[in-house]
Structures are given as C-alpha cells and as structure tokens.
Amino acid sequence: MSAIKDDQQLYLGIDGGGSKCKAVLMSANLEILGQGLSGPANPLHGFEQATASIVDSARLALADAGMSGYPLNRLITGAGLAGMNLPGLLEQMLNWQHPFQQMYLTNDLLIACLGAHNGADGAVIVTGTGSCGFSSVDGESLMLGGHGFPQGDIASGSWFGLQLITKVLQSLDGLGEQSCLNQQVLQTLACKDTIALVELVVGKPATFYAKLANLVFDAAEQGDTMALAIVKEGAGYLNQLSRKLWQDKAPRLSLVGGLAVRLVPWLAQDVQQMLTAPVWPAEIGAVLFAQQQDARQQAASA
C-alpha cells in the first residue's frame, strides 16, 4: 500500500445485504487500501442493525489499511443497501445522521451493476441471500423480482433453503420421494424428527434458510432427485430473468452474489453464453457511484 497524503480524498464503498455488510477503502485512483466485513445491513430487517453494520465495516476497513485513527468524517462514502427500492426504508436511511463527510445512498442492485461493468451500462442478476434482476441502459433502470422473502427472491439462497425444508418435511411425512437430504437436514440442524424441525424453523429469517442452500447443490451434483428438482426450478427462473434483461438491450450481463458460481452450470446454454464475468465486486461499484455523484455535485456547484 502506498503512503496516503493528508490532503488525499479517500472513498468508502459499502455493499449492505441481508446477511453481511462489505466495505472497501479506496484512493481516488481506485487503489484498494483496506477491506472490512460486518453483520447484516438490510434496513428491512432492522434500522439499528443496518447502521451499526455500516459503521463497523467502515472501521474494520480502516483498521485493515493500518489507519484505525483516521476519522470517518473525512470519507466520501457510496452505500448500496438492500431494501432501498422501498420508499419508507429509503427515507429512513436518508434521515440517518451518518458519521461520514458525505454519503451517497442507492440500492444494492445499482452498485452491483456499476461494479460488474466498471461503471458502464449493463445488467446483473444478484443471487445471494435474496435475488433480483437489474439493468441500467441509457440512464433507464429496470428491476425484476426482488420482492423479498418468503414471497419472492426465487433462486436465492433463502429460497433454496426454504424449498429444501418444505420438501424434506413432505418426504419425512411419506408424501414425497425419499432423499439423502432428509437425514442430512435433520443432522445439520440437530433435529431428531419433523416436530423438532418445525419447532426450529418457525419464524426464522431469510439468512437462516440461505445457509442451507449449499446442501441442495451438493445433493443435486450427486444426482439426488429432490435436489435436482429444486435446482432446475431455480435455474429455470433465472433463465427467464436473463432473457428478459437481455431484451432490454443491456450490452453486458453478469451473474453476481454468493450462489453465482454454483448456479451457472445449471443455466441454459444460451443464457450461459450471455454471461460475462463481473469486473469489480459491488462494494467497488459503490465507490464508483460515490465518485460519479461527487463529480456531479461539484459540477452543479461550480
């Protein structure tokens, strides 16, 4: 890491999702100085938790850069958070008395798109704890899905986990085909039977279910019929989403998020051919967003 001059402007990028908050500290020329990772930062699941996670991840990024004493109020911050498409949550976050010099707030989809395509036009499908499709072309945005858990977020980690629990319960009741997942789920969650399993999962959040998603992919790769049905249904939805975004004339399409690597092999061949690897992760997209917004603000005041 090069030495930081006292007058050099530093940027902080925040990617706040349902299970974690990622922060990256960067110089004006996009040199990565430090990174931080903290807890959930979706205001839908708690405003206090979200704001605490943002501040914690910022401090961790500074510590990672060897700059623990650097004041937060000298950082220009771009923050992309899940849930910012909901007006009530957006207003609440905009009213937050944040500790930064400036904070430019947007949704997690835009920063994922900016990062994936290095600030240029394109589309992304986010497949993490939740899921959503998003494109930004010629200044126009299109959002598909992202309706939240459990009523939406198809093919997300939480969706795969919920499908798994639902089908395992049916199978254990003798109403569905037998699966290697039956005992795996009971063992993983330390439950002796269906009653114990139901007691455990009642009221659990999306993050709980998302942690079970990899069990489905592991079993599908081993040829388990139940797992294959779940994975194929999720992949079918993503095929539809991809083709719809492609029709919107996006020049590039990327699949991003924690499940992206596991999902790609299950997608249709034409969809796989549409995909290009993301250039940057979402948190760096947040820095690009902050720089764009800061430049516009300076131009407007000039």
N, C-alpha and C positions, 0 to 999 in steps of 0.2 A: 504493500500500500504506500503510495506517495504521500509526502507531507502535505498537510492541509493548511493553507494560508488563512490568517484570521479573517480576511475580508472575502473569502471564497464562499459563495452561496451553496449550501447543501440542500439536497432534496430527500424526502422520505416518501416511500411508496408503501401503501397499506392495502393488502388484499384480505378482506374480512369475510369469512364464510361461516357456515353453521357449525363446524367442528374446530376450526382453528383460525388464527389471525397471523398472517405473514407480513413482515416488514423488511424493507431493504433501504439502506442508507447509501446515497449515491452523490457523486460530484456532478457539477453542471455538464460535464462531458461524458456522463454515464459510466463512470468508473465505480464499480461496486466496492464500498468501504466496509460494510458490515450488514449482518442479517439477524433477524430475531423472529422467534415463533412463540406465540402465546395461545390462550384459550379461545372459545367461540366468540365471534364478533358479528352475529346477525342480530340486529336490534329487535327483530320479531320475537326472539327468544329471551329478551331482557336487555333493556337500555343500559342499565348499570354494568352488566357483564360485558356488553359490547364496548363501551367506552373504556372500561378498565383494561380490556384486552388490547385495545389500540395503543394505549399509553404504555402498557407492559411490553408490547412487542417493539415499540419505539426505543424504549430504554435498553432492551436486550440488543437491538441493532447497534446502538451507540456503544454498548459495552463490548460487543464483538469487534467493533472498529478500534477499540482501545481509547474511546472518547467518552467514558462514563460521566465526566463532569460537564460535557457540552450541553448548553441549555436547549430545551425543547423549543423555546420561543424564538430560536434562530433558524428553525427548519421550515421550509415550504413543503407542505405535505399534500399529496394526492391520495385520496382514500376511496376505494371501490368496495362497497359493502352489499352483501345480500339483503334483499328486502327494500332497497331504495326505490323500487318501482311502485311502492305503496305510499301514497301521499302523506298519510299520517306519520309513518315512520320517517320519511324524508324530512318533514317539518320538525320532528323531534330532534333529529340529528343536526339539522341546520341551526337549531337553537342551543346546541351544546356549547358551553363555554370551554372550548378546547384549549390546550396549552401551547399550541404551535403559532409560529409567526403568521402563517396563513394555512388554511385547509380547504382544498378544493374537493368537493364531495360528489360522487357519482355512484352508479351501481357497479356491482362486481362483473357484470357482463361486458360493459364498455371497456374496462381496463384489461379484461382477458382478451378482448378483440384487438385493442391497441397493442398489447404486448405480443400477441401471436403474429401480428402483421407489421410490426415495427412502426406503429403509428399511422399506417395506411389503411385504406378501405379493405374490408373483408368480412368474414363470418366465422363464428365459433359455435361449437356445441360444448357446453360445460357439463361434465359428468363427474360430480363429486358427491358430497352428502345429498345435494339436490341436483336437478338437471334443468337445462334451458337451452334454447337456441337463440342466437342473436346475430344480426348483421348490421353493418354500418356502411352504407354505399351512397356517395354523393351527398353527404350531410343528412341522409334519411336513415332512421333506425327501424328495425323490425325485430320484435321479440315474440318467440313462440314457446309455449309451455311455461315452465317456471311458476306453476300455480301452487306450489307448496306441498308439504307432506301432511297427511297421507292422501289428499285428494288429487294430487298431481305428482310432479317430479318423476315421471316414468323413466325407467332405465337409469335412475340414480342409485347411489349406494343404499340410501334408505329404502327405496322401492324394492331393490333386490332382497334386502333383509326382511322386509315385510312379507313379500311373496314367499320367501323361504319359510318363515314361521307359519304363515297361513296354510301352505301346502303340507308341511310336516305335521301340523295338528290334524289335518284331514286324513293323512296317511296313518297316523297313530290311532285314529278312530276307526280305521278299516274302511274309510270312504275314498281312499285314493291308493295309487300304486305304492308298493314298498320302495324304499330308497335308502341308500347308505347314509343319507343326510339325517334320517330320523335319529339314529344314535349319536351321530356327530353333534347335532344341535343340542341334544339333552346333555351330552358330556361337556360340550363347550360352555354351556350355561349352568352346569351343575344342577340339573333338574332330574328328578327320578321318574316323572311321568307327566302326562298332559296337564293335570291340575297344577302341578308345581310350575310348569312352563307358562300357563295362562296367568297365574299369580305374578310371575316375574315380569311379564311383558306389558301388563296393564299400565297404560299411561306413559310408556317410555317414549322419549323424544326421537327425532329423526337420527340423531347421532348414534343412539344405541343400535338401531337397525343397520345403519351404514357399516358398522364394524363387522357385521355378519356377511357382507356381500362377497368377500373372497371365498367363503365356503362354497357358495353357489358355483363360482367359476372353477374352483378346484375340482368339484364333483363333475361338472359338465365336461371338463377336459378328460375325465376318466370314463365318460360315456354314460353317466347316470341319467336315466330318462327324465326324472323330475327336474333335475338341474338344467338339462338341455332345453326343456320346455320353457323354463323361466328365462334363460339366456336368449333363446330365439325370439321370445316375445319382446324383450327389451331391445334387442338388436333390430327387430322389425320396426319398432317405433323410431329408433334413431335413423334408420334408412329413410323413412318418410320425412323426418325432420330435415335431414341433409338435402334431400331432393327439393324440398320446399325452399330452403335457404339458397340453394344453387339457382333456382328460378328467379331469385331476386337480383341476379346478375352480380353476385359477390365475386371478385376476382380471385379470392383465395378462401379456403375453408379449412379450419383446424379443429380437431377434437382435443379438448383440454380437460384437466381435472384428474383426480386420483384414480379413476377407473378407465381412463382413456386407453392405456396400454393393453388392458385385459379385454376391452371391448372391440378393438379394431379387427382382430381376426374373425369375429363373428358377423361383421357387416358385409353387405352385398358387395360384389366385386366392383360394380360401377361406383358405389359410394367410396370404397377404399381408394379408387383412382382419383376421386375428387380431393382427397385429403392432402394437405401439406403440413409439414412439421412446424409447430409454432417457433417463432424467432426468439421471443422472450417470454418468461412467465408473467402472470397477471400483476404481481407486485411491481415489476419494472414497467409494465403498462401504466400503472398508477403514477409513476414518476413522469412518464411521457405525457400523461394527462395533465399533471401539475405544471409541467413546463409549457405546454400548449396554452393552458388557461392563464398562466402568469404572463406569457408573452402578449396575449390578447388584452389583458388588463392594463399592462404597461403601454400598449399601443393606443388604447382608448383614452388613457390619461395624458398622453403626450401632446 
